[in-house]
Every structure is written in C-alpha cells, then in structure tokens.
Amino acid sequence: MSALPFEPGHNPHPTGLVRREGAIRLRFERWGAAVFDGGHDRIWAMDQTHVERENIEDLPRLVHSLGGLSNPFLSAGPFFRGVFPEIEGFSLAAPLSVSWVINQACQSSCLYCCTDSHPRANPGAGLADALALVDLLTEWGVLRLIIGGGEPLLYPHLRPILERAAERGIRPVLATNGFLLDAACARALAPTLAHFQVSLDSVRPATYAALRGRAGPGG
C-alpha cells in the first residue's frame, strides 16, 4: 500500500516525512514540524525557523527543549514554538491524533456512550481490514493513535493489530474499561503500547453501576 502524495512546500524536508527515535516521532510539515513524545503523551509544533535552528537529529534533546511549552492534550495554552502560520497557510499532512473505535462490543451499556456500544453490538472489522488501516495510518504519519471501542480487549484480533502497529513504529494508547485488564494481560500487551487508559466513572459502586448498566469488576 502506498502513502498518499503530500504537496511539498518551502520546507527542505518532504512534507509528511516522519523521523522516529524510541517513543518520539517528528513529522515535517510545509510550515515546520510536529513532534510527539509517546512516552509522556505530549505533542508540540514549531515553525521552519526552529526546525532549522534545533538539532532534529537528536530527538530526545529536541523534546527536552520543547518541554517548557504547554501541551494541548493536557492543558490550555500555547503549544507552538515560533511564528504560528497564517490560517490560510496552516495545513497538516495528516491528522496528528486518531481515535480508533475498533469495535462496539462491550460488557457495559453506559448511559453516556457515544459509540452505541453494548454486549450484542458489532464485534469489529476483520483482521485484514484492520491491518490495512494500521498500515494506512502509519504511512500517513499519524503521530498519536488511541485504540478504544466498545471494549478493545474483547476484539479478537487485538494482539496482531498492536504488533503490526509496533512494527510500523507506533505504540498506541489502549482505552479500556478495565474489566479484562488483569496483571497477565497488562504484561502481555505492555511491550506494544505507550499507555493503558482506564476509565473509572465513580468510586461509589452504586453510582458506577447506574452509569454503566452493570457493577464493576469486583461487584
């Protein structure tokens, strides 16, 4: 599968080109570059002047230099170093972050669910289609991938999907309700993931059950 063509700009690096070092990924844009630190779930951007000024061959040092900026995923405030592009000149080679609803099957029937997930819902795409999507997202240069559902731990092809993502240089965040996340499962999946994101609606069992339509794992 070939990547979609990206229009080159004044940036001497091909727009959409991704460099990786460990959990850090940098993607060149026409106006500069976007940088993602998967180890701490942080993302920033910088203009072409700073791309030329910083040592982009040393991504950990670059991330350290960007650490003083605010992070849009964690707090409000600036996350762009340099001169922000004019609106008509600001574009992205691909999304920075993608949330993937990998299935709709879930043990719960939450009152607030935005994916209409429940125990009898869609089990998700077949393995071939899911692998093709992983390939497409990584070829696009998507920097941050969150895999959720439904409940992704119910998806029968989760392991090969995570392994493919790791092979392609991206370690997703797994968004789970935690019902199936015991120590053995966590140890098995941890090498292919950046983080586990576990939802907890209430520490009060009655409130939790009312929101989820069922009791928690120990209830």
Secondary structure, 3 states (H helix, E strand, C coil): CCCCCCCCCCCCCCCCCEEEECCEEEEEECCEEEEEECCCCEEEEEEHHHHHHCCCCCHHHHHHHHCCCCCCCCCCCCCEECCCCCHHHCCCCCCCEEEEECCCECCCCCCCCCCCCECCCCCCCCHHHHHHHHHHHHHHCCCEEEEECCCHHHCCCHHHHHHHHHHCCCCCEEEECCCCCCHHHHHHHHHHCCEEEECCCCCCHHHHHHHHCCCCCCC
